[in-house]
Amino acid sequence: MNRPQRRATPPARKPTPDKGLPLTTSRAELLSSGRDRQFRHLVHALFGFAAHHERIRSGHARVIGLAGIEYTVLIAIAHLSQDGDVNVKTVADHLYFSGAFITSVVKRLLRLGLIHKEADPGDRRRVTLTVSDKGRAALERLGPIQRRVNDVEFGDITRQEFEVLTGLVDRLIDSGARAVALQNYLLSELEAK
């Protein structure tokens, strides 16, 4: 009787020191024993979380027949409108996208009948966005699935950790915007040379 062949285990690789590789950060707070390995782990873990979260967002969107960004704009309008009038700039600022991009998504949501757009009587250039009954029905249909998935996605953190994480992410968004501006400046200097 032939036994299935077991695959040979590859020989263990010797850890290679990261000699010769430049550090990717110089802040002492982000280095451990003079190395940036833990920092790199954090950066790559953030990519991993973002990849999972994007798949979850796409799945939420699929439940109600939308693309991920369409769902995100729809739910942003719904939530932001609880605090006052919502317009393209409000949504763009909230989601960190350009106004032009949000305008194109808003046009698709209008065509689908998921939102309404009304001109501001005091300023015709300004419009107010609201979720239509059809849009609300879609979000209500999604709610039970969304809650279950979100409860699992964030199920391993405590209330205190949630509050700390929220504050950290807000600060990282601010510093990320400054880093993008710096990178754009440095790239323009390189291109000018």
Protein Blocks (a to p, Z undefined) as FASTA:
>chain_A
ZZddddddddddddddfehiacfbfbfklpgehiaklmmmmmmmmmmmmmmmmmmmmmmm
mmnopafklmmmmmmmmmmmmnoccdfklmmmmnopafklmmmmmmmmmmnopaccdddf
klmkbccddddfklmmmmmmmmmmmmmmmmmmmmmbcfklmmmmmmmmmmmmmmmmmmmm
mmmmmmmmmmmZZ
